[in-house]
Amino acid sequence: MKTRNYGLIALILGVCLALGFGIGLLIGNMIENKKEKSGFVGKSALEIKDGKMTPEVLLAFGRLSDPQVSPDGKKILYGVSYTSVEDNRAVRNLYVSNLDGSDAELITMEGKSVSNARWTPDGKRILFLQGGKLYSAPYRNGALGKRICLSDTPSPIMEFTLSPDGGQILYTSTVKSHVDTPKDVYSDLQKASAYSTDDLMYRHWDHWVEEIPHSYISTIDFTEKGSVGKNFLDILGGSDVLYELPTEPFSGIEQLCWSPCGRYVAYSCRKLEGKEYAFSTNTEIYVYDILTGETITVTRNGGYDTDSVWSPDGKHLAWVSMERDGYEADRCRLFVADVIPDEDPDGQALPQFVNVRELSVGFDRNVASPSWSDDSSKIWFNALSDGVQGIFHATLDGVITRVTSAGDWHNYSTPFYISDEGDLYATWQSMNFPTELVKVSPEGESLQISHENDHLLSQMTDPAMEARIIKTVDGKDMLTWVVYPPQFDPEKVYPSILICLGGPQGTNDQSWSYRWNYRLMAEQGYIVVLPNRRGTTAFGQDWCEQISGDYCGLNMQDYMAAAKALKAEPYVAKMAACGASYGGYSVYYLAGVHGDLFDCFVAHAGIFNEEHMYYTTEEMWFPEFDNGGLGRGYLSGSPWSKYPEAVRHYANSPHKFVQNWHTPILCIHGGMDFRVPLDEGMAAFNCAQMMGVPSKLIVFPEENHWILQPQNALFWHREYYSWLDKWCK
């Protein structure tokens, strides 16, 4: 008679039950992460009437960003933000697709935005930020498992990046600034509201500077709750050091970079405070030694040094450099230094940075977003050239090659991944569509691999576009983009919009905007005219730099040359001039000098009174240089400067010509705009009213230099087109 081994059977059953429970728990966790959370905003199912783009359609586009290739090179992790106008909010969630863009899978369905998603080095987990907290979740078969909160930090985490081996994390957070509130000084005034300071830079862009960013290094365990923040280092040395790292308002974690060995962090920092900070753009490249706590100053340039990146072999450090302090539009040059390492990995010696040299000598364009090739032989970057943003690379002996052509009318990012076959993976966009993923062959041929917005774009007909060369008053060639309404018929007559560019240094290129969207303007039946006037950055430094100290001069003549050339066409009727920031300055100035060239104006966040602007803006280096100081020294661009360029500049401020205003004008401004304060828009409107000029003022109390909230953006667009239609159609 056979006997049964009941103990063995019980063991097997127990293992099966445990395994089944584990699998069930894993599946349950996967399902939970794929469950739609309250507040989730998904892809729009909007049906477009008559095939015509509207402001509502613009807000319905998904906004793709931050692609990250998995360690095995097979998957792309990226985020897409969708907007709910009804809820007045946008929410960003995560996708994973194959490298060729196929089988894109939504892996989070959160009601609160998810950002800064990164693969762990083994590719088995994904880290991400939500609500200032850092989370980790396993990834398998198109789904995320149960998340763990890894962060336990005094202040929210804003961004992060992992060390090469994944054992440490570099993250940004904040410390208390020099600006006091009543409760900082008096314990019994917890409900009082005020700001107190004894130095400049007490407000910046759109906020009162109560906190400033610092960057920290911490150990990390991807499966341990609260592992980030238990042991950490402040790269700047502590909360009593009030330098910004990264520099506000636009710099981020890209300004800090791990060395391949994980011992050093290179970073860009403006080690200045208060008034000195307000009058300077002088950031330098530094290297922090995690082992010793020492800091090395790599550059002593005086200008704006940013975007430092180590070569994969650790033998070189590259960065982008402007030469002159106080000049934000100086040429962005590509520099590299050779690295002599500390031979003893546990020693106290520091690496040396030698043979510092420029790789972009003779390249009269601006280098941006450098990234090394895997073999450390060349540096990829993008640059605006000939009206489009292309992909380039430079060898270590300074040979620069353009990969995408000037005739390719798209704006490309720097490649985020390069395959073994040499294919570049990047993002692209144009005036006709928003950001998508693209593969570029070594020969420069492009294939779009994501199709986030095809369901909307397929319902519309692309406007036609022309790159027209217009002669300026001094006989130079000026590239002017002209965007025509869909189904344009040259036998018909159309209203038109001339775009006055902001900056003042910038470029009318092939970028897609959710504020000034040129396709949307064309779809409303307007011919859109985009002159690359003096001051634009894609046509050489001389063309760019001419505008400084000459706001009222040749670039204004460039606008009028473009307007006259287009109005000479039989199919162009009335024309509006519209612009924001310096474009708003241009509108206010043209309103006083144009005669009868334009039929209406729209100025958003425009500079009206240059003297008042100088006294109330926050970053003083900008008016110092451009208002006629031209780098001559402290206060050389002030309203009381005796330099002839400064005297001429203030004498020709737009507010000096209000007596000539007679053309309808719409003035728009944000109440939290600290770059071009609200008073500028109010003063312009008040003067228009006093002069009896048809005018309207729109103020967004909670917006900054831009209009960001969905319902505010929709209101902005409706009022913008209502004004244009009233006076141009």
C-alpha positions in Angstrom: 0.0 0.0 0.0 1.4 3.4 -1.1 1.8 6.1 1.6 1.3 9.7 0.8 3.8 12.4 1.8 1.3 14.8 3.3 4.0 17.2 4.4 5.4 17.5 0.9 1.9 18.0 -0.5 1.1 20.7 2.0 4.3 22.4 1.2 3.6 22.4 -2.5 0.0 23.6 -1.9 1.4 26.4 0.3 3.9 27.5 -2.3 1.2 27.5 -5.0 -1.1 29.5 -2.8 1.6 32.0 -2.0 2.7 32.2 -5.6 -0.9 32.7 -6.7 -1.4 35.3 -4.0 1.8 37.1 -5.1 0.7 37.0 -8.7 -2.7 38.2 -7.8 -1.3 41.0 -5.7 1.0 42.0 -8.6 -1.9 42.0 -11.0 -4.0 43.9 -8.5 -1.2 46.5 -8.1 -0.9 46.8 -11.9 -4.7 47.2 -12.2 -4.7 49.8 -9.5 -2.1 51.9 -11.3 -4.1 51.7 -14.5 -7.3 52.7 -12.8 -8.5 56.2 -13.7 -8.0 58.5 -10.7 -10.4 61.3 -9.8 -9.4 64.4 -11.8 -7.8 62.4 -14.6 -7.7 64.3 -17.9 -7.3 62.1 -21.0 -7.0 62.6 -24.8 -9.6 64.8 -26.3 -12.3 63.3 -28.5 -13.1 66.8 -30.0 -14.7 66.8 -33.4 -13.7 69.8 -35.5 -16.5 71.6 -37.2 -15.8 72.5 -40.9 -12.2 71.4 -40.5 -11.3 74.8 -38.9 -9.0 75.2 -36.0 -10.3 77.2 -33.1 -8.9 78.3 -29.7 -10.7 75.3 -28.2 -8.9 73.0 -30.6 -5.6 74.5 -29.7 -6.2 73.7 -26.0 -7.2 70.2 -26.9 -3.8 69.2 -28.3 -1.7 66.8 -26.2 1.6 68.3 -25.1 4.3 65.6 -25.3 7.6 66.1 -23.4 10.7 64.7 -21.7 11.3 61.4 -23.7 13.6 58.9 -21.9 14.9 55.7 -23.6 15.1 52.5 -21.4 18.5 51.2 -20.5 18.1 48.3 -23.0 17.3 50.8 -25.8 13.9 49.1 -26.5 11.3 51.5 -25.0 10.6 55.3 -24.8 9.1 56.7 -21.6 7.5 60.1 -22.0 4.8 62.3 -20.7 1.7 64.0 -22.3 -0.3 66.8 -20.7 -4.0 67.2 -21.5 -6.1 70.2 -20.7 -9.6 70.4 -19.2 -11.0 73.8 -19.9 -14.1 73.0 -17.8 -11.9 72.2 -14.8 -9.4 74.9 -15.7 -6.5 72.6 -15.3 -4.0 70.4 -17.2 -2.8 67.0 -16.1 0.3 65.2 -17.2 0.5 61.4 -17.3 3.0 58.9 -18.6 3.3 56.7 -21.7 5.7 54.0 -22.7 6.1 53.0 -26.4 8.5 50.8 -28.4 11.5 52.6 -29.8 9.8 52.9 -33.2 6.8 54.6 -31.5 4.5 51.6 -31.8 2.3 50.2 -29.1 2.2 53.4 -27.0 0.7 52.5 -23.7 -0.7 54.9 -21.1 0.8 53.7 -17.8 -0.6 56.2 -15.4 -4.1 57.7 -15.1 -3.5 60.2 -12.4 -5.6 63.2 -11.5 -2.5 65.1 -10.4 0.4 65.7 -12.8 3.3 63.2 -13.0 6.7 64.6 -14.0 10.4 64.0 -14.3 9.9 60.2 -15.0 13.1 58.2 -15.2 14.1 54.6 -15.6 16.2 53.0 -13.0 19.6 51.7 -14.4 18.3 48.1 -14.6 15.1 49.2 -16.4 12.9 47.4 -13.9 11.4 50.4 -12.2 10.3 54.0 -13.0 10.9 57.0 -10.7 8.7 60.0 -11.0 7.6 63.2 -9.1 4.1 64.0 -8.1 3.1 66.8 -5.7 6.8 67.4 -4.7 7.3 63.8 -3.7 9.5 61.2 -5.3 7.9 57.8 -6.1 9.2 54.5 -7.3 7.1 51.8 -9.0 8.0 48.5 -10.8 7.4 48.4 -14.5 6.4 45.3 -16.4 4.5 44.5 -19.5 3.1 48.0 -20.1 2.0 48.6 -16.5 3.3 50.1 -13.3 3.2 48.2 -10.0 2.5 49.5 -6.5 4.3 52.8 -5.9 6.5 53.7 -2.9 7.2 57.2 -1.7 11.0 57.5 -1.6 11.4 61.1 -0.4 11.4 62.5 3.1 12.7 66.1 2.6 11.9 69.3 4.4 10.8 71.1 1.2 9.2 69.6 -2.0 11.5 68.1 -4.6 11.2 70.1 -7.9 13.5 67.9 -10.2 16.0 65.1 -9.9 18.6 63.0 -11.7 20.2 59.7 -10.8 23.9 59.0 -10.5 25.2 56.7 -13.2 25.1 53.6 -10.9 21.7 54.6 -9.5 23.0 54.6 -5.9 22.6 58.4 -5.4 20.2 61.1 -6.4 20.7 64.7 -7.2 17.6 66.8 -6.6 16.5 70.4 -6.3 14.5 71.9 -3.5 14.4 75.3 -1.7 15.7 77.3 1.3 14.5 80.5 2.9 15.6 83.7 1.1 16.6 87.1 2.4 13.0 88.4 1.9 11.1 88.4 5.2 7.4 88.2 6.0 5.9 89.4 9.3 5.7 85.9 10.8 9.5 85.6 10.1 10.1 88.5 12.5 7.2 88.6 14.9 5.7 85.4 16.3 2.4 87.1 17.1 1.7 88.3 13.5 1.0 85.0 11.9 -1.9 86.5 9.8 -0.2 89.7 8.6 0.8 89.9 4.9 3.8 91.9 3.8 7.3 91.5 2.3 10.4 93.2 3.8 13.8 93.5 2.2 16.9 95.6 2.2 18.3 94.4 -1.2 17.3 93.9 -4.8 15.9 90.7 -6.3 13.0 90.7 -3.8 10.7 89.5 -6.6 11.5 87.5 -9.8 9.5 86.8 -12.9 6.1 86.0 -11.2 6.8 85.5 -7.5 8.0 87.2 -4.4 11.3 85.6 -3.5 10.5 84.0 -0.2 12.5 80.9 -1.2 15.4 80.1 -3.5 16.4 76.8 -5.1 19.3 74.7 -3.8 20.5 71.3 -5.1 21.2 68.3 -2.9 22.7 64.8 -3.1 21.3 61.9 -1.2 21.6 58.1 -1.1 18.6 56.3 -2.6 17.1 52.9 -2.3 14.4 52.3 -4.9 12.4 50.0 -2.7 12.8 51.8 0.7 10.2 54.3 1.8 11.7 57.6 2.8 15.2 56.7 1.7 15.8 60.1 0.0 16.6 62.8 2.5 17.9 60.7 5.4 21.5 61.4 4.4 22.1 64.4 2.1 24.6 67.0 1.1 23.8 70.6 0.0 26.1 71.3 -2.9 26.2 75.0 -2.0 27.1 74.3 1.6 23.9 75.0 3.6 20.8 77.0 3.9 22.7 80.2 4.9 24.2 80.4 1.4 21.7 82.3 -0.7 22.9 81.6 -4.2 20.5 80.0 -6.6 21.1 76.5 -7.9 19.7 76.1 -10.5 19.5 79.8 -11.5 16.0 81.2 -11.8 13.6 81.6 -13.4 14.0 79.1 -16.2 17.0 76.9 -15.4 16.5 73.4 -14.1 18.2 70.1 -13.3 19.8 70.2 -16.8 22.3 72.7 -15.2 23.7 69.9 -13.1 25.5 66.8 -14.4 27.0 63.7 -12.8 30.5 62.6 -13.8 30.6 59.1 -15.2 32.3 57.8 -12.0 29.6 59.4 -9.8 32.1 61.3 -7.6 31.7 64.7 -9.1 28.8 67.0 -10.1 29.4 69.8 -12.6 27.0 72.7 -12.4 26.3 76.2 -13.5 25.7 78.9 -10.8 25.6 82.7 -10.5 27.3 83.0 -7.1 25.9 86.5 -6.5 23.1 87.9 -4.3 20.8 91.0 -4.3 21.9 94.0 -6.3 25.0 92.2 -7.6 22.8 89.4 -8.9 20.3 91.9 -10.5 23.0 93.6 -12.5 24.9 90.5 -13.7 24.5 87.4 -15.9 27.8 85.9 -14.7 27.3 82.2 -14.1 30.4 80.0 -14.0 30.9 76.3 -14.3 31.8 74.6 -11.0 32.6 71.0 -10.1 31.6 69.6 -6.7 33.5 66.7 -5.2 31.1 64.5 -3.2 34.0 62.7 -1.4 35.7 65.8 0.0 33.0 68.5 -0.2 35.4 70.8 -2.2 34.4 72.8 -5.2 36.5 73.6 -8.2 35.9 76.7 -10.4 36.3 75.5 -14.0 35.5 78.8 -15.8 36.4 82.4 -15.0 34.8 83.9 -18.0 32.6 86.8 -16.8 29.7 85.9 -19.0 26.9 83.3 -19.0 28.3 79.7 -18.7 25.7 76.9 -18.7 24.8 73.4 -19.8 27.9 71.6 -18.6 28.1 67.9 -19.7 30.7 65.2 -19.0 31.8 63.0 -21.8 30.9 59.3 -21.2 34.6 58.4 -20.9 35.1 61.1 -18.2 38.0 62.7 -20.1 36.2 65.9 -21.2 33.8 68.5 -19.9 31.8 70.6 -22.4 29.6 73.6 -21.8 28.0 76.6 -23.5 29.5 80.0 -22.9 28.6 83.7 -23.5 31.6 86.1 -23.3 30.2 89.3 -21.9 28.6 89.8 -18.5 25.2 91.5 -18.6 24.4 90.6 -22.2 21.8 87.9 -22.5 22.0 87.7 -26.3 25.8 87.3 -26.7 26.8 84.4 -29.0 26.4 81.0 -27.3 29.8 79.2 -27.9 30.6 75.6 -27.4 33.6 75.0 -25.1 35.4 71.9 -23.9 38.1 71.1 -21.4 40.2 68.0 -21.0 40.0 66.4 -17.6 43.1 65.1 -15.7 41.6 62.9 -13.0 42.6 62.2 -9.5 44.5 58.9 -9.9 43.6 57.8 -6.4 39.9 57.1 -6.3 39.9 57.5 -2.5 42.4 60.4 -2.4 41.9 64.0 -1.6 43.3 65.4 -4.9 40.9 67.1 -7.3 40.7 66.6 -11.1 42.2 69.3 -13.2 40.5 71.0 -16.2 43.1 71.9 -18.9 43.3 72.8 -22.5 40.1 74.9 -22.4 39.1 75.7 -25.9 36.2 76.8 -28.1 34.9 74.2 -30.6 32.6 76.7 -32.4 35.1 79.2 -33.7 33.7 80.5 -37.0 30.2 79.1 -36.3 28.2 82.3 -36.2 25.1 80.8 -34.6 24.1 80.0 -31.0 24.9 76.5 -29.6 22.2 75.0 -27.4 21.6 71.8 -25.4 24.9 70.0 -25.9 25.0 66.2 -25.6 27.9 63.8 -26.1 28.0 60.8 -28.4 28.5 57.4 -26.7 32.1 57.1 -27.9 33.0 60.6 -26.6 34.2 61.7 -30.0 31.7 64.4 -30.8 29.1 66.7 -29.2 25.5 66.9 -30.5 23.6 70.2 -30.2 20.9 72.2 -31.7 21.1 75.7 -33.1 18.7 78.2 -34.8 20.0 78.9 -38.3 18.3 80.3 -41.3 15.0 80.5 -39.5 14.8 76.9 -38.3 16.3 75.0 -35.4 18.5 72.2 -36.7 20.6 69.3 -35.3 24.4 69.7 -35.5 27.5 68.0 -34.1 31.0 69.2 -33.4 34.2 67.0 -33.2 36.8 67.7 -30.6 39.0 69.5 -33.2 36.1 71.9 -33.9 34.6 70.6 -37.1 30.9 71.3 -37.1 28.4 69.4 -39.3 24.8 70.2 -39.9 22.6 67.0 -39.9 19.2 68.5 -40.7 19.1 70.9 -43.6 18.0 74.5 -43.8 15.3 73.5 -46.2 13.8 71.2 -43.6 11.1 73.5 -42.1 10.9 71.9 -38.7 12.4 72.8 -35.3 14.4 69.8 -33.8 15.6 69.2 -30.3 19.1 67.8 -29.6 18.9 64.0 -29.9 17.9 62.2 -26.7 19.1 58.8 -28.0 21.3 57.4 -30.8 20.8 53.8 -31.8 23.6 51.4 -32.7 22.7 52.0 -36.4 23.3 55.7 -36.0 19.7 56.8 -36.0 19.0 59.9 -34.0 15.9 60.1 -31.8 14.7 63.6 -31.0 11.5 65.7 -31.0 10.3 68.0 -33.7 7.6 70.6 -34.3 6.6 73.2 -36.8 4.1 76.1 -37.1 1.6 73.5 -38.3 1.9 70.9 -35.5 3.0 70.5 -31.9 5.9 68.4 -30.5 6.2 64.8 -31.5 8.9 62.2 -31.5 11.0 61.8 -34.6 13.7 59.5 -35.9 16.5 61.1 -38.0 18.7 58.9 -40.1 22.5 59.6 -40.3 21.8 61.1 -43.7 19.3 63.6 -42.2 16.0 61.9 -43.4 13.2 62.2 -40.8 10.4 59.9 -39.8 7.8 60.9 -37.2 7.3 58.0 -34.7 4.7 59.4 -32.3 1.3 60.5 -33.4 -0.2 62.1 -30.3 -2.3 64.6 -32.2 -3.1 63.0 -35.5 -6.7 62.5 -34.5 -7.1 66.3 -34.4 -4.7 67.3 -37.2 -6.3 64.8 -39.6 -9.5 66.8 -39.4 -7.9 70.0 -40.7 -6.0 71.1 -43.8 -2.5 72.5 -43.2 -2.1 76.2 -44.1 0.4 76.9 -46.8 3.7 78.6 -45.8 6.3 80.7 -47.6 9.8 81.8 -46.8 9.9 85.2 -48.4 13.0 87.4 -48.7 12.2 91.0 -48.2 14.6 93.9 -48.8 15.2 96.2 -45.9 15.6 99.9 -46.1 19.4 99.5 -46.1 19.3 96.8 -48.8 19.7 93.7 -46.7 17.8 90.4 -47.2 15.3 89.6 -44.4 13.7 86.2 -44.1 10.0 86.7 -43.5 7.7 83.7 -43.0 4.2 84.1 -44.5 1.5 81.7 -43.4 -1.6 81.7 -45.6 -5.2 80.6 -44.6 -6.2 77.0 -45.7 -7.5 76.9 -49.2 -5.8 80.3 -49.9 -7.0 81.9 -53.2 -4.8 84.7 -54.5 -7.9 86.1 -56.3 -9.5 86.8 -53.0 -8.7 89.5 -50.4 -7.7 88.7 -46.8 -6.9 90.6 -43.7 -3.4 90.1 -42.3 -1.4 90.2 -39.0 2.2 91.3 -38.7 3.9 89.7 -35.8 6.2 91.8 -33.7 8.7 89.5 -32.1 9.5 89.6 -28.4 12.9 89.2 -26.8 14.1 91.6 -28.3 16.6 88.9 -29.3 14.7 85.9 -30.6 13.7 84.3 -33.8 10.5 83.7 -35.8 11.2 80.1 -36.5 9.2 76.8 -36.9 8.2 76.6 -33.3 4.7 75.7 -32.1 3.2 78.0 -29.4 0.1 77.7 -27.2 0.0 81.4 -26.8 0.9 83.0 -30.2 -0.1 80.2 -32.5 0.4 81.3 -36.1 -1.5 78.3 -37.6 -4.5 79.3 -35.5 -4.3 82.9 -36.8 -4.2 81.6 -40.4 -7.1 79.3 -39.7 -9.2 82.4 -38.7 -8.7 83.7 -42.2 -5.7 85.9 -41.7 -2.4 86.0 -43.6 0.3 85.9 -41.0 3.5 87.9 -41.6 6.6 87.0 -39.5 9.6 89.2 -40.2 13.0 88.1 -38.9 14.0 91.7 -38.3 17.2 93.1 -36.8 17.7 91.4 -33.4 16.8 87.9 -34.5 19.3 85.2 -33.5 19.3 82.8 -36.5 21.2 84.9 -38.9 24.5 85.7 -37.3 25.7 87.8 -34.4 25.9 91.1 -36.3 22.2 90.9 -37.3 21.3 89.9 -33.7 23.3 92.5 -31.9 22.4 95.5 -34.0 19.1 96.0 -32.1 20.8 96.7 -28.7 20.8 100.5 -28.2 18.6 100.9 -31.4 15.1 99.8 -30.3 13.6 102.7 -32.2 15.7 102.3 -35.3 16.4 99.7 -38.0 14.3 96.9 -36.6 11.2 99.2 -36.7 12.0 100.0 -40.3 12.3 96.3 -41.0 8.7 95.8 -39.7 7.4 98.6 -41.9 9.3 97.2 -44.9 7.6 93.8 -44.4 4.2 95.4 -43.9 4.5 97.5 -47.1 5.7 94.6 -49.1 2.7 92.4 -48.1 0.2 95.2 -48.4 1.4 95.8 -52.0 -0.1 92.4 -52.8 -3.6 92.5 -54.3 -4.8 89.8 -51.9 -3.9 91.7 -48.7 -6.4 94.2 -47.3 -6.2 95.5 -43.7 -3.3 94.7 -41.5 -2.9 94.5 -37.7 0.4 94.7 -35.8 0.5 92.4 -32.8 3.2 91.5 -30.3 4.2 90.6 -26.7 7.0 91.9 -24.4 9.5 93.6 -26.7 6.8 92.9 -29.4 4.5 94.9 -27.2 7.1 97.7 -27.1 7.2 97.5 -30.9 3.4 97.9 -31.1 3.4 100.9 -28.8 6.2 102.5 -30.7 4.7 101.8 -34.1 1.4 103.3 -32.9 3.1 106.6 -32.7 5.1 106.6 -36.0 3.3 104.3 -38.5 1.1 106.9 -40.2 -1.7 104.9 -41.7 0.2 101.7 -42.4 -1.7 99.6 -39.8 -5.4 99.3 -39.1 -5.3 98.1 -35.5 -2.8 97.0 -32.8 -2.6 94.4 -30.0 0.1 94.7 -27.3 0.5 92.0 -24.7 2.9 92.6 -21.7 4.4 95.5 -23.7 7.0 98.0 -22.6 5.5 101.5 -22.8 7.6 103.8 -20.7 11.2 102.9 -20.8 12.2 105.0 -17.9 9.5 103.5 -15.6 10.4 100.0 -16.9 14.0 100.6 -15.9 12.9 101.5 -12.4 10.5 98.6 -11.8 11.8 95.5 -13.6 13.7 92.9 -11.6 16.7 91.7 -13.6 18.6 95.0 -14.1 21.3 93.6 -16.4 18.8 93.5 -19.3 17.9 97.2 -19.5 21.5 98.1 -18.5 22.9 96.6 -21.7 20.1 97.0 -24.2 19.0 100.6 -23.3 22.2 102.0 -24.5 24.8 100.9 -21.9 26.2 98.2 -24.2 28.4 96.7 -21.5 30.2 100.0 -20.6 29.7 99.5 -16.9 27.4 100.0 -13.9 24.4 102.3 -14.7 25.6 103.1 -18.2 22.2 102.2 -19.6 20.2 104.1 -16.9 17.8 107.0 -17.7 20.4 109.5 -16.4 23.3 108.0 -18.4 25.1 110.5 -20.7 26.1 107.9 -23.3 24.5 108.9 -26.6 22.8 105.6 -27.2 21.1 105.7 -23.8 20.0 109.3 -24.3 18.6 108.5 -27.7 16.9 105.4 -26.4 15.0 107.1 -23.6 14.1 110.1 -25.8 12.4 107.7 -28.2 10.4 105.7 -25.6 7.0 104.8 -27.0 5.2 107.0 -24.4 6.9 110.0 -25.9 4.8 109.6 -29.1 1.3 109.2 -27.6 0.2 112.5 -29.2 0.4 110.7 -32.6 -1.8 107.8 -31.6 -5.0 107.4 -33.6 -5.3 103.6 -34.4 -7.4 101.2 -32.3 -5.3 99.4 -29.7 -5.9 96.5 -27.4 -3.6 96.4 -24.3 -3.3 93.1 -22.4 -1.2 92.5 -19.2 -0.7 90.0 -16.4 -0.9 91.2 -12.8 1.9 88.9 -11.7 4.2 90.0 -14.5 7.3 91.3 -12.7 9.5 91.4 -15.8 7.4 94.0 -17.5 5.2 95.2 -14.7 1.4 95.7 -15.0 1.8 99.5 -14.8 3.2 99.5 -18.4 -0.1 98.2 -19.9 -2.3 100.3 -17.7 -0.4 103.5 -18.6 -0.6 102.7 -22.4 -4.4 102.1 -22.1 -4.9 105.3 -20.0 -3.1 107.4 -22.6 -5.1 105.8 -25.5 -8.3 106.7 -23.6 -7.1 110.3 -23.0 -6.3 110.6 -26.7 -9.7 109.4 -27.7 -8.3 106.3 -29.4 -10.6 103.3 -29.6 -9.0 101.1 -27.0 -9.5 98.2 -24.6 -7.6 97.0 -21.5 -7.6 93.3 -20.3 -5.8 92.5 -17.1 -5.2 88.9 -15.8 -4.5 89.5 -12.1 -3.1 86.0 -11.5 -1.0 85.6 -14.7 2.6 86.4 -15.3 4.3 87.4 -18.5 2.4 84.6 -20.2 -1.2 83.4 -19.9 -1.1 79.9 -18.5 -4.5 78.9 -17.0 -6.8 77.2 -19.5 -9.8 79.4 -19.1 -7.7 82.5 -19.1 -6.0 81.3 -22.3 -9.3 80.7 -23.9 -10.6 84.1 -22.9 -7.4 85.7 -24.2 -7.8 84.0 -27.6 -11.5 85.0 -27.9 -10.8 88.6 -27.1 -7.8 88.7 -29.3 -9.7 87.5 -32.4 -12.8 89.6 -31.5 -10.6 92.7 -31.5 -8.9 91.8 -34.8 -12.2 90.9 -36.5 -13.7 94.1 -35.4 -11.1 96.3 -37.0 -9.6 94.2 -39.8 -12.5 92.2 -41.3 
